[in-house]
Amino acid sequence: MLRPLFAFIALATLSASALAQDKPLAQEKPADPGRDLVMQKCAQCHTDSIWRDQRQNANAWEATAYRMMARGGIWTTDEVKTMAAFLGREFGPDVPRAKPQQR
């Protein structure tokens, strides 16, 4: 009777540790309001390659956000500034590109 219980507990523990190792990097980083807004607002229409490839500073990202507002994006001025600051900091022209992860 106890043997199946121990087997179940061991299997559950191994599965949980295996799943924890497969977390995307975004979940491992601390919370960031700019990243959260980009994921909520921009990822509705765009894949992440759009901000990974453009490599603009915060001013250019802000201009991009306002162009998106002209196409239907609904954001406040504070949201635009927060997103632009995040994108400029994480995906600016001077930020080294992340190396692809190997499995």
C-alpha positions in Angstrom: 0.0 0.0 0.0 2.8 2.5 0.9 4.9 1.5 -2.1 2.5 3.0 -4.7 2.2 6.2 -2.6 6.0 6.6 -2.5 6.3 5.9 -6.2 3.7 8.6 -6.9 5.4 11.1 -4.7 8.8 10.4 -6.3 7.3 10.7 -9.8 5.5 14.0 -8.9 8.8 15.4 -7.5 10.8 14.5 -10.6 8.1 15.9 -12.9 7.9 19.2 -11.0 11.7 19.6 -11.1 11.8 18.8 -14.9 9.0 21.3 -15.6 10.8 24.0 -13.6 13.9 23.6 -15.8 11.8 24.2 -18.9 10.4 27.6 -17.9 10.8 30.3 -20.5 13.4 33.0 -19.6 10.6 35.6 -19.4 9.2 33.8 -16.3 12.6 33.7 -14.6 13.2 37.5 -14.8 11.7 39.7 -12.2 8.5 41.6 -13.0 8.8 44.5 -15.3 5.9 46.8 -16.0 7.3 47.7 -19.5 7.7 44.0 -20.5 4.2 43.2 -19.2 2.7 46.0 -21.2 4.6 45.0 -24.4 3.3 41.4 -23.9 -0.3 42.6 -23.3 -0.4 45.3 -26.0 2.1 44.5 -28.7 2.0 40.7 -28.7 -1.7 40.8 -29.7 -0.6 41.6 -33.3 3.2 41.0 -33.4 5.6 38.2 -32.7 8.6 39.1 -30.5 10.8 39.2 -33.6 9.5 42.7 -34.4 11.2 44.2 -31.3 14.1 41.9 -31.3 15.0 42.8 -34.9 14.4 46.6 -35.0 16.9 47.6 -32.3 15.7 51.2 -31.7 16.3 53.6 -28.9 13.5 54.6 -26.5 12.6 57.7 -28.6 12.3 55.7 -31.8 10.2 53.0 -29.9 7.9 55.8 -28.7 7.4 57.1 -32.2 6.7 53.5 -33.3 4.1 53.1 -30.6 2.4 56.4 -31.7 2.3 55.1 -35.3 0.6 51.9 -34.0 -1.9 54.1 -32.2 -2.8 55.7 -35.6 -3.5 52.1 -36.8 -5.8 51.3 -33.9 -3.6 50.7 -30.8 -5.2 52.0 -27.7 -2.6 53.1 -25.1 -2.2 55.9 -22.7 0.8 58.3 -22.9 2.2 56.7 -19.7 1.9 53.2 -21.2 3.7 54.3 -24.4 6.5 55.8 -22.4 6.8 52.7 -20.2 6.8 50.4 -23.2 9.3 52.6 -25.1 11.7 52.7 -22.1 11.6 48.9 -21.7 12.1 48.3 -25.4 15.0 50.8 -25.6 16.6 49.3 -22.6 16.2 45.7 -23.6 16.3 45.9 -27.4 18.1 49.1 -28.1 20.8 49.6 -30.7 23.7 49.1 -28.2 22.3 46.1 -26.5 24.0 42.8 -27.5 21.8 40.3 -29.0 21.0 37.2 -26.9 22.7 34.0 -28.2 20.2 31.3 -29.1 19.8 28.7 -26.4 21.0 25.2 -27.2 19.2 22.2 -25.9 
